[in-house]
């Protein structure tokens, strides 16, 4: 179940404010130019269009809904005989505008709303001071609401960028650790080569010398060769022990990368029986990184669930979020690169955006 967040509470507050300022018109406390039934229907249309412009996925539908809300708000205000608090409806459209149209268009809307207020205020009062105070008040509150919304959007964008940078930094740290382990194994393999080469040379010389001698002299060389062989065996065992590494801790790597992300709770679950080599672990970590990054940037989600299961045939990473989804998901550069990586390992990557967004990555057992 999706948790109610600040966006939902803001929408609820906007709904309450809109209904509150429209109560006189809804219940006959003010005179209307339009029939009251039509005015109520227009107010319902205004609310529906305004909420749709905020909640609908980005695209032309949001702009159409917002335009409908703007026109409806103008008609609602102009059709009232008394001004009252109805211009607050215009303030709501101005504050929502930055979510739908560029800032310049939002400022233009403030100008048009102010023109509507001037027209209705001029017909309602002839006192210049009262007219100036009314128009100035609603102009300032529109600008303040608009700029507050701009600030909020910028903060949300920066938080998303910070979260993406955090995921990338953690993933880079994991890759750096893997690179360090690879370098260490390479160093040990070189030492093993030098060590075995030297001791095998000594062993060969001792045995060659013993082959040309008899009696006690030959026995001494054989015993020396035996000692070298035992030392060589011990050195090989010690070096091979250093080369052996533990199975990569996939769950810890995923949890480390997904920890403390602002605005997104990531739940990681790795089945106890999952065992993968370093190459497959790197592919799964890279898949999780791409999924988390896309969720932060595009999904408008608050929760992301990542599960990893496996058996003798392979390992499956499945991720799903509670965001807006995408009916026709498109593979961007990140997802295309991920699909190529998994295909190189004999696996596959599938996406489904019908409800939320779901990614399934499969890789066969090594």
N, C-alpha and C positions, 0 to 999 in steps of 0.2 A: 504494500500500500504506500502511495506517495505521501511524504510528509508535507504538511502545510508550511510554507516558508514565507519570507518577507514579501515576495511578489504577490502571493495569494492574499496576504493580509492587506497589502496596498490596494489590490483590486477590490477587496471587500469594503475598505474604507471609502474608496471612490464611489462605490455603489451606494453606500449609506449617505454620503454627502449629496450625491445627485438626487436621491429620493427625498432627502430632507429639504433641499431648496425648492423642489418641485411640489411639495405637499400642498401649498396654497392653490396651485393650479389644478392639482389632482382632485381636491375636495371642495372646489368652488369658493375659495376664500378671495379670489381675485377674478376680475372680469377678463374674458378671453375673446379675441376676434374670431377664432375658429370654434366650431362646435366642440364641447368638452370631450366627447367621445373620440373625435379625431385628434384632439390635443393629447389625450392619454395614449392613444395608439402611436402617435409620433414620438412621445417620450419613451415608450417601450422600444421603439425602433432605435432611438438615440442610444439608449443603454446597451442594447444588443450589439449595435454596430461598434460602439466604443470598446466594449469588452472583446469583441471579435478582432478588432484592429490590434489589440495587445496580445491576445492569446493565440491567434492563428499563426501558422508557419509563415516565414518570410516569403514575400512575393506580392503579386498584383492583388490578391484577395484582401490582404491587409490594407492596401492603399484604397481600394474600393470601399471597404468597410469604414475606414477613417474618413474618407470624403463624405460618405453618407452621414456619419455622426456629426461632422462639421456643419453640413447644410441643415440637418435636423435641429441642431442647437440654435442656429440663427433663426429658424422659423419659430421655435419654441419661445425664444426671447422676444422676437418682434411681434408675436401674436398675443402677448400679454398686455393688458391695459396699464398695469402697474409694474414698475421695475423689480422691486423686492430684491431677493437674492438670486434671481434667475441667471444673471451674468456669471455666476459661479460655474454654470455649465460650460461657458466659453473658456473659463480658466482651466477646466478639466481637459478640454480638447487641446489647449495650448501645452499643458504639461505632458500629455500623451504623445504629442506630435513628434518628439525626438526619437521615439521608438519606431516610427513608421517612415518619416521623411527626413531629409537633411535639415541641419540647423537653420540654414537660410530660409527654407520653406516654413519652418516653425516660426521664425521671426516675422515673415510675411503674414502668417496666420494671425499672429498677435496684432498686427496692424489692421487686418480686416475685422477681427473681433472688436477692436477698439472703435472702429468706424460704426459697427452695429450698436455698440454701447452709446456712442455719441448720439446716434440717431434716436434711439429709444429714450435716452436721458433728456434730450432736448425737447421731445414731445411731452415728457412727464413733468418737467420743471423749467421755469424760466429764470430762476435765481442763478446768476453766473457763478457765484462761489460754490453753491451746492453742485452745480454741473461740473465745475472744475475738480472738486474733491471726488466726486463719484467716478469720473473718467480717469483721473490720476490714480485713484486707489486700484481700480481694476486693471489699469495698464501696468502698474508696478507689480501687482500680485501675479499677473500673467508672466511678466518677465522673470520674476523670482522663481515661479514654478517651473518655467522652461529651463532656466539655468540650473536649478536644482536637479532636474531630470538629466540634464547633460552631465553634470558632475557625477551623478550616480552611475550612469552608463559608463563613463570613463573609468570609474573605480572598479566596476565589474569587469571591464575589459583588462585592466591591469592585473586584477586578481587572477583572471584566466591565464594571462601571459606568465605570471609568476608561477602558477601551478604547472604549466607546460614546461617552464624552465627547470622547475624542481624535478619533474619526472625525467627530463633529459639529463640533468646532472647526476641523478642516481643511476640511471642506465649507463652513463659514461663511466661512473665509478666502478660499476660491476664489470664493464668491458676492460677497464684498466687493470683490475685485479686478475682477470683471466689472462690478460697479456703478460702480467708479471709472473703468473704460474707457468705460462708457456716458456718464457725466458729462463726461468729457473730449471725447468726440465731440460731445455736445450743445453744449459751450462753443465748440468749433471751428466748428460749423455756424452758431452765432450770429455769430461773428466773420466768417465767410464772407458771411453775409447783409448785415451792416453794410458790409463792404468793397466788395462788388459793388454794393450800392445807391449808395454814395457815388461810386464811379468811373464807374458808368453815368450818373449824373446829370451829372457833369463832361463825359463824352463826348457826351451829348446836347446840352448847351449849346454845346460847341465846334462840333459839326456844324451846329446851328441857326444859329449866328453866321456860319459860313462860307457857308451857303446864301444869306445876304443880302448878301454882299460879293463883290467881283470882284478879279481879279489877285493881287498879292502879299499883300494883307491876307487874302484868303480862303485862300491857300496856307498862311499861317502857322497859321491855325486848324485846317486839315486836318492839318498836320504835328503839331500839338499833340494833336489827336484820335487820330492814329495812335500817338503815344507813350503816351497814356493807355490805348488798347486793348491795346498790347503789355504794359504794366505790369499791366493787369487779367488778361491771359492768364497771365502769370508768377505772379501772386498766387493765381489759381485753382489752377494746377498745384501750387503749394507747399502750399496748404491741403488739397487733395484727397489729396496724398501723406501728410499727417498723419492724415487720416481713415482711410486704409487700414491695417488691422491684419493681423498674421499669422494664419494659420489656428490656432485654439486647439490647444495641445499637449495632446491628450486623454490620452496615455499618461503624461506627467509629472504631470498633475492626479490621475489615478487612483493612481499610485505614491505621490504625496505624501500622499494621504488614507489609504492602507492601510499606511503605513510604521510600524514599531515598535509593533505591537499585541501586548500581552501575551497569550500563550496561543493565538494564532492566526497562522499563516503564510499570507499572501495573495500568490499568484503572479499577476502582471499580464502579459498578452501582448496587444499591439495590432498588428494586421497593418500592414505598411509602407504599404500603399496607402489606408488609411482617412483620409478627409478629411471633416470635418463643420463646419457653421457653428456660431456661438456658441450658438444656441438648442438645437440638437441635442446639442452637447457638454454643455451644462448639464443636459439631460435624462438623458444617459448617466451623468454624474457623480452626479446625484441617485439614479439607479437603483443604482449601485455603493454609495453610502452606505447606502441602505436594506437592501441585501443583506448588507453587512458587519455592520451593526447587528443584523439578525435572526440572523445566524450566531452572533455573540457571545452573544446573549441566549438563544437557543432550541436551537441545533443540536448543542451539545456536540461541536463539530468542532475539529480541530487544523489542518486545511488548507482553504484556499478558493482555487479557481482561477477567474480572471476573464479571458475572452478577448473581444476585439472584432475582428470581421471586417466587411468591407464591399465593395461593388461599385457599379456604376452605379445599381442599383435601390434600395439603402439600406444601412443599417448594423445589425449584430446584435451585442448584448452577451449573452454566455452565462456564467453562473456556476454552479458546482457545488462542494459541500463533501463531506467524509468523515464527516459527523455522523450522528445517529440517524434523520433523515428524518421524514416524516409521511405516512401512507397517504392521508389526506383533508385536504390542506392548505387552510387557510382564509385568505382575504384579510383581513388586519387593516387598520387605518386607513392605515398606511404603504404597504402594497402596493396598496390601493385608490386612494390618491392617485397612486401611481406609474402605475397602469393608466390613470387619467384623463389624466394628463400626456401619456402616449404616444399615447393615442387622439386627443388634441387635435392632435398632430402627424401623425396618419394612421397611427400604428403600433399595436403591441399588446404585451402582457406575458403570458407563460404560465409556470406553475409545475408542478413534478413532484417529489413527495416519496417516490417508491417506493424509491429507493436513494440515500441521502443527501438532499440538497435541491438542486434545479436550477431556476434562473430564466433564462428567455430573453426578452429585450426587443429588439423590432425597431422601427426607425424608417426611413421611406422617405427617399430622397435629396431634397434641397431643389430 
